[in-house]
């Protein structure tokens, strides 16, 4: 997409290709694995989920829109992974960072932004939402650059506590390599990619999950029974619990399937002339993989328009896996943050349900679970709820 090309100016994990993509992708994968040794990332997620519980308690039964609560939680988790620290929810720089990320996500769907992707040369010189995105992106990069500078001042070459540390250490090792993709501009862009691709998308899945559970009280009740049976009230949820919670696992799968967060995936390019069924696709052609067509395939998921946990349960009540379940895409370009997102969604969702009963504003029949189409992603409609301690 021209907008993405203009924004990056340098290579990035999500929109790079060739040797640069291989270097950045491999580094990001191995770094996330390294940071997760000893369930390190999971502990950060559990800690942030605890802060979310305290914030929800502070609502004292009042109705509220959960969007900002969930967005701040998922963004702070990524801050812990990339910056090695979390921010206070009232921190002005953090709130500004969140605002810019959210505003850019909304601006992607504006008419002028869509036109820019068709007529980039002309619209480069015209005002509109696309120019605001460019301006916001520069400010976001400045925020990340400040974090990088602080890391440079305190870097310990034999110890990498977060993504930025690991990248800086890799930069030093690759200093003599003229073909290296590891430099400061790529560090800033790659770090920002984690937030633009991961923070909002994960919070949207959680927001949709809470909506679905209020829409279907019986599903809500069965999850609570499984949480009480496996985790209890005192223990902090962890991924090891998921193996003993097939119903909860199936519900999370069905949440992903029904939402179909990125229905057409992100744009890709064909690396060689390709014949697909009766079509010939020339090398370099931009393509969109219709993930929703797989997630809503009626041969695999009967009544695909309906939320049905049975889509992912076998006759014995165990989790039923499906090759059609590809909400994070598939192949070499599968979402880099899939494992991280899986942990966040399970831990945060079960922590909320462990501590609170969800109550919609109105009755379950009043809730509309049909998502709103955006630029690359969809989003659940806005709603209000209240929570009461269990």
C-alpha positions as CSV (number, residue, x, y, z in Angstrom):
1,X,0.0,0.0,0.0
2,X,1.3,3.4,-0.9
3,X,0.4,4.8,2.5
4,X,2.4,2.1,4.3
5,X,5.4,2.7,1.9
6,X,5.3,6.5,2.6
7,X,5.1,5.9,6.4
8,X,8.0,3.5,6.6
9,X,10.5,5.1,4.2
10,X,12.8,2.4,5.7
11,X,12.2,-1.3,5.9
12,X,10.0,-2.9,8.6
13,X,9.1,-6.3,9.8
14,X,5.5,-6.3,8.5
15,X,6.0,-4.6,5.1
16,X,9.6,-5.5,4.1
17,X,10.6,-8.4,1.9
18,X,13.7,-10.3,0.6
19,X,16.8,-10.4,2.6
20,X,15.8,-7.5,4.9
21,X,12.5,-9.2,5.8
22,X,14.4,-12.5,6.6
23,X,16.9,-10.7,8.9
24,X,14.2,-8.6,10.8
25,X,11.7,-11.5,11.0
26,X,14.2,-14.0,12.2
27,X,15.6,-11.6,14.8
28,X,12.1,-10.7,16.1
29,X,11.1,-14.3,16.4
30,X,14.2,-15.4,18.2
31,X,14.1,-12.3,20.5
32,X,10.5,-12.9,21.5
33,X,11.4,-16.5,22.3
34,X,14.4,-15.4,24.3
35,X,12.3,-12.8,26.3
36,X,9.7,-15.5,27.0
37,X,12.2,-17.9,28.6
38,X,11.0,-18.8,32.1
39,X,7.5,-17.4,31.2
40,X,9.0,-13.9,31.5
41,X,6.4,-12.4,29.1
42,X,3.6,-14.2,30.7
43,X,4.5,-12.8,34.1
44,X,4.4,-9.2,32.6
45,X,1.0,-10.0,31.2
46,X,-0.3,-11.3,34.5
47,X,1.0,-8.2,36.2
48,X,-0.7,-5.9,33.8
49,X,-3.9,-7.9,34.1
50,X,-3.7,-7.2,37.9
51,X,-3.6,-3.5,37.2
52,X,-6.6,-3.8,35.0
53,X,-8.5,-5.6,37.8
54,X,-7.8,-2.6,40.1
55,X,-9.1,-0.2,37.5
56,X,-12.2,-2.1,37.0
57,X,-12.9,-2.2,40.7
58,X,-12.6,1.6,40.7
59,X,-15.7,1.9,38.5
60,X,-17.8,0.9,41.6
61,X,-20.6,-0.6,39.5
62,X,-20.9,2.4,37.1
63,X,-21.4,1.7,33.4
64,X,-18.5,2.5,31.1
65,X,-17.1,1.8,27.6
66,X,-14.3,-0.7,28.0
67,X,-12.3,0.5,24.9
68,X,-9.7,2.6,26.7
69,X,-9.3,0.2,29.6
70,X,-8.4,-2.7,27.2
71,X,-6.4,-0.5,24.9
72,X,-4.2,0.8,27.7
73,X,-3.7,-2.7,29.1
74,X,-2.6,-4.3,25.8
75,X,-0.4,-1.3,24.9
76,X,1.3,-1.4,28.3
77,X,2.0,-5.1,27.9
78,X,3.8,-4.3,24.6
79,X,5.6,-1.4,26.4
80,X,6.9,-4.0,28.9
81,X,8.1,-6.3,26.1
82,X,9.7,-3.6,23.9
83,X,10.7,-0.9,26.4
84,X,11.2,-3.1,29.4
85,X,8.8,-1.0,31.5
86,X,5.1,-0.2,31.8
87,X,3.6,3.3,32.2
88,X,1.2,4.7,34.8
89,X,-2.2,5.0,33.2
90,X,-2.2,8.7,33.9
91,X,1.2,9.3,32.3
92,X,0.8,12.2,29.8
93,X,3.3,10.8,27.3
94,X,1.7,7.4,27.5
95,X,-1.8,8.8,26.9
96,X,-0.5,10.9,24.0
97,X,1.1,7.8,22.5
98,X,-2.2,5.9,22.8
99,X,-4.1,8.8,21.3
100,X,-1.9,8.9,18.3
101,X,-2.1,5.2,17.7
102,X,-5.9,5.3,18.0
103,X,-6.3,8.4,15.8
104,X,-4.1,6.8,13.1
105,X,-6.2,3.6,13.2
106,X,-9.4,5.7,12.7
107,X,-7.9,7.9,10.0
108,X,-7.0,4.8,7.9
109,X,-10.7,4.5,7.0
110,X,-11.2,8.1,5.9
111,X,-11.9,8.9,2.2
112,X,-8.8,10.9,1.6
113,X,-6.6,8.1,3.0
114,X,-8.3,5.6,0.7
115,X,-7.8,7.9,-2.2
116,X,-4.2,8.3,-1.4
117,X,-3.6,4.6,-1.9
118,X,-5.0,5.1,-5.4
119,X,-3.5,8.5,-6.4
120,X,-0.4,8.9,-4.1
121,X,1.5,11.2,-6.4
122,X,-1.3,13.7,-6.7
123,X,-2.4,13.6,-3.1
124,X,1.1,14.0,-1.7
125,X,0.5,17.7,-2.3
126,X,-3.0,18.0,-1.0
127,X,-4.3,18.3,2.6
128,X,-6.4,15.5,4.2
129,X,-6.4,12.6,6.6
130,X,-3.4,11.0,5.0
131,X,-1.2,14.1,5.9
132,X,-2.4,13.8,9.5
133,X,-1.4,10.2,9.6
134,X,2.1,11.1,8.4
135,X,2.4,13.8,11.1
136,X,1.1,11.5,13.8
137,X,3.6,8.8,12.7
138,X,6.5,11.2,13.0
139,X,5.4,12.0,16.6
140,X,5.1,8.3,17.4
141,X,8.6,7.7,16.0
142,X,9.9,10.5,18.2
143,X,8.3,8.8,21.3
144,X,10.0,5.5,20.4
145,X,13.3,7.3,19.6
146,X,13.3,8.7,23.1
147,X,12.9,5.2,24.5
148,X,15.8,4.0,22.3
149,X,18.0,6.9,23.5
150,X,17.4,6.0,27.1
151,X,18.3,2.4,26.3
152,X,21.5,3.4,24.6
153,X,22.6,5.3,27.8
154,X,22.0,2.3,30.1
155,X,22.8,-0.6,27.7
156,X,24.6,-3.7,29.1
157,X,26.0,-5.6,26.1
158,X,25.7,-9.0,27.8
159,X,22.1,-8.5,29.1
160,X,19.0,-7.8,26.9
161,X,16.0,-7.3,29.0
162,X,13.7,-6.2,26.2
163,X,13.3,-5.9,22.4
164,X,15.2,-2.5,22.1
165,X,18.1,-3.8,24.2
166,X,18.4,-6.9,22.0
167,X,18.2,-4.8,18.8
168,X,20.9,-2.4,20.0
169,X,23.2,-5.4,20.9
170,X,22.6,-6.9,17.4
171,X,23.4,-3.5,15.8
172,X,26.8,-3.5,17.5
173,X,27.6,-7.0,16.4
174,X,26.6,-6.2,12.8
175,X,28.4,-2.9,12.7
176,X,30.9,-4.1,10.0
177,X,28.2,-5.7,7.9
178,X,27.3,-3.3,5.0
179,X,24.3,-5.4,4.2
180,X,22.9,-5.5,7.7
181,X,19.3,-4.4,8.3
182,X,20.1,-3.5,11.9
183,X,20.3,0.3,12.3
184,X,18.5,3.0,14.3
185,X,15.8,3.9,11.8
186,X,14.8,0.2,11.4
187,X,14.8,-0.2,15.2
188,X,12.4,2.6,15.6
189,X,10.1,1.4,12.8
190,X,10.2,-2.2,13.9
191,X,9.4,-1.3,17.4
192,X,6.5,0.9,16.3
193,X,5.3,-2.0,14.2
194,X,4.6,-4.0,17.4
195,X,2.2,-1.3,18.5
196,X,0.5,-0.5,15.3
197,X,-0.1,-4.2,14.5
198,X,-0.5,-5.6,17.9
199,X,-1.9,-3.3,20.6
200,X,-5.2,-2.2,19.0
201,X,-5.9,-5.6,17.4
202,X,-5.6,-7.5,20.6
203,X,-7.7,-5.0,22.5
204,X,-10.4,-5.3,19.8
205,X,-10.5,-9.1,20.2
206,X,-10.9,-8.7,24.0
207,X,-13.6,-6.0,23.5
208,X,-15.5,-8.3,21.2
209,X,-15.0,-11.2,23.6
210,X,-16.7,-9.3,26.4
211,X,-19.5,-8.3,24.1
212,X,-20.1,-11.9,23.0
213,X,-20.1,-13.2,26.6
214,X,-22.8,-10.7,27.6
215,X,-24.8,-11.6,24.4
216,X,-24.8,-15.3,25.3
217,X,-25.2,-15.7,29.1
218,X,-25.1,-19.5,28.9
219,X,-21.6,-19.4,27.3
220,X,-20.6,-16.9,30.0
221,X,-21.8,-19.2,32.7
222,X,-20.0,-22.3,31.3
223,X,-16.7,-20.4,31.2
224,X,-17.1,-19.2,34.8
225,X,-17.7,-22.8,35.8
226,X,-14.5,-23.9,34.1
227,X,-12.5,-21.0,35.5
228,X,-13.7,-21.8,39.0
229,X,-13.0,-25.5,38.6
230,X,-9.5,-25.2,37.1
231,X,-8.1,-21.9,38.3
232,X,-10.2,-21.0,41.3
233,X,-10.4,-17.5,42.8
234,X,-7.0,-17.2,44.4
235,X,-4.7,-18.4,41.6
236,X,-3.5,-16.2,38.8
237,X,-4.5,-17.6,35.3
238,X,-1.6,-18.9,33.2
239,X,-1.3,-20.6,29.9
240,X,-0.7,-24.0,31.5
241,X,-4.3,-23.8,32.6
242,X,-5.6,-23.6,29.1
243,X,-4.9,-27.3,28.4
244,X,-7.4,-28.2,31.1
245,X,-10.0,-25.7,29.8
246,X,-11.3,-26.9,26.4
247,X,-14.5,-25.0,26.6
248,X,-12.8,-21.7,27.3
249,X,-10.3,-22.5,24.5
250,X,-13.2,-23.2,22.1
251,X,-14.9,-19.9,23.0
252,X,-11.7,-17.9,22.3
253,X,-11.4,-19.7,19.0
254,X,-15.0,-18.9,18.1
255,X,-14.5,-15.2,19.1
256,X,-11.6,-15.0,16.7
257,X,-13.6,-16.8,14.0
258,X,-16.7,-14.7,14.2
259,X,-14.9,-11.4,14.5
260,X,-12.6,-12.2,11.6
261,X,-10.5,-9.2,12.6
262,X,-8.5,-8.8,9.4
263,X,-10.9,-10.2,6.8
264,X,-8.6,-9.7,3.8
265,X,-5.4,-10.0,5.7
266,X,-2.7,-7.4,4.9
267,X,-1.5,-6.8,1.3
268,X,1.1,-9.2,0.0
269,X,3.0,-9.5,-3.3
270,X,3.6,-12.6,-5.5
271,X,7.3,-13.3,-5.6
272,X,7.2,-15.2,-8.9
273,X,4.7,-15.9,-11.8
274,X,2.0,-18.1,-10.2
275,X,-0.8,-20.2,-11.6
276,X,-3.7,-20.5,-9.1
277,X,-6.7,-22.6,-10.3
278,X,-7.7,-21.0,-13.6
279,X,-5.8,-17.7,-12.9
280,X,-2.4,-16.5,-13.9
281,X,-0.8,-14.1,-11.4
282,X,2.3,-12.2,-12.6
283,X,5.3,-11.7,-10.3
284,X,5.0,-8.6,-8.2
285,X,1.2,-8.5,-8.2
286,X,-0.4,-7.2,-4.9
287,X,-2.8,-9.7,-3.5
288,X,-5.2,-9.9,-0.6
289,X,-5.8,-13.3,1.1
290,X,-9.5,-13.6,2.0
291,X,-9.1,-15.0,5.5
292,X,-12.8,-14.6,6.2
293,X,-13.7,-16.9,3.4
294,X,-11.9,-19.7,5.3
295,X,-13.2,-18.7,8.8
296,X,-16.8,-18.6,7.5
297,X,-16.6,-21.7,5.3
298,X,-20.0,-23.4,5.8
299,X,-18.5,-26.8,5.0
300,X,-16.2,-26.6,8.0
301,X,-18.4,-24.4,10.2
302,X,-22.1,-25.0,9.9
303,X,-24.2,-21.8,10.2
304,X,-21.0,-19.7,10.1
305,X,-22.9,-16.5,10.8
306,X,-23.9,-17.8,14.2
307,X,-21.7,-17.8,17.3
308,X,-21.4,-21.5,18.1
309,X,-18.8,-22.8,20.5
310,X,-19.5,-26.3,19.1
311,X,-17.6,-25.3,16.0
312,X,-14.4,-26.1,18.0
313,X,-15.6,-28.9,20.3
314,X,-15.7,-32.6,19.4
315,X,-18.3,-35.1,20.7
316,X,-16.2,-35.7,23.8
317,X,-16.0,-32.0,24.7
318,X,-12.3,-31.7,23.7
319,X,-11.0,-28.9,21.5
320,X,-11.4,-29.6,17.8
321,X,-8.7,-28.1,15.7
322,X,-9.3,-27.0,12.2
323,X,-7.0,-26.1,9.3
324,X,-9.7,-23.5,8.3
325,X,-8.9,-21.5,11.5
326,X,-6.4,-18.9,10.3
327,X,-7.3,-15.6,11.9
328,X,-3.5,-14.8,12.2
329,X,-2.9,-15.8,8.5
330,X,-0.7,-18.8,7.7
331,X,2.6,-19.8,6.2
332,X,5.9,-17.9,6.5
333,X,4.0,-14.6,6.9
334,X,1.8,-15.8,9.8
335,X,1.4,-13.0,12.4
336,X,4.6,-12.5,14.3
337,X,2.8,-11.7,17.5
338,X,0.4,-14.7,17.4
339,X,1.8,-16.4,20.5
340,X,2.0,-13.2,22.4
341,X,-1.6,-12.3,21.5
342,X,-2.8,-15.8,22.5
343,X,-1.3,-15.3,26.0
344,X,-2.7,-11.8,26.4
345,X,-6.2,-12.8,25.3
346,X,-6.4,-15.9,27.5
347,X,-4.8,-14.3,30.6
348,X,-6.6,-11.0,30.5
349,X,-10.0,-12.4,29.6
350,X,-10.0,-15.1,32.3
351,X,-8.6,-12.7,34.9
352,X,-11.5,-10.3,34.2
353,X,-14.1,-13.2,34.4
354,X,-12.4,-14.6,37.5
355,X,-13.0,-11.4,39.4
356,X,-16.1,-9.8,37.9
357,X,-19.6,-10.5,36.6
358,X,-20.3,-8.7,33.4
359,X,-23.6,-6.8,33.0
360,X,-24.6,-5.1,29.8
361,X,-26.5,-1.8,29.6
362,X,-29.9,-3.3,28.7
363,X,-30.6,-7.0,28.0
364,X,-28.6,-9.5,25.9
365,X,-31.1,-9.2,23.0
366,X,-30.2,-5.5,22.8
367,X,-26.5,-6.2,22.0
368,X,-25.4,-6.1,18.4
369,X,-22.3,-8.3,17.8
370,X,-22.0,-7.5,14.0
371,X,-18.7,-5.7,13.6
372,X,-18.0,-2.4,11.8
373,X,-15.8,-2.6,8.7
374,X,-12.7,-0.4,8.8
375,X,-9.5,-0.1,6.6
376,X,-7.8,-3.4,7.1
377,X,-9.5,-4.5,10.2
378,X,-13.1,-4.6,11.6
379,X,-14.1,-3.6,15.1
380,X,-17.0,-4.3,17.4
381,X,-19.6,-1.6,17.8
382,X,-19.4,0.6,20.9
383,X,-21.2,-0.6,24.0
384,X,-21.5,0.1,27.7
385,X,-21.2,-2.4,30.5
386,X,-20.7,-2.5,34.3
387,X,-18.8,-5.0,36.4
388,X,-19.5,-6.3,39.9
389,X,-17.0,-8.3,42.0
390,X,-17.8,-12.0,42.1
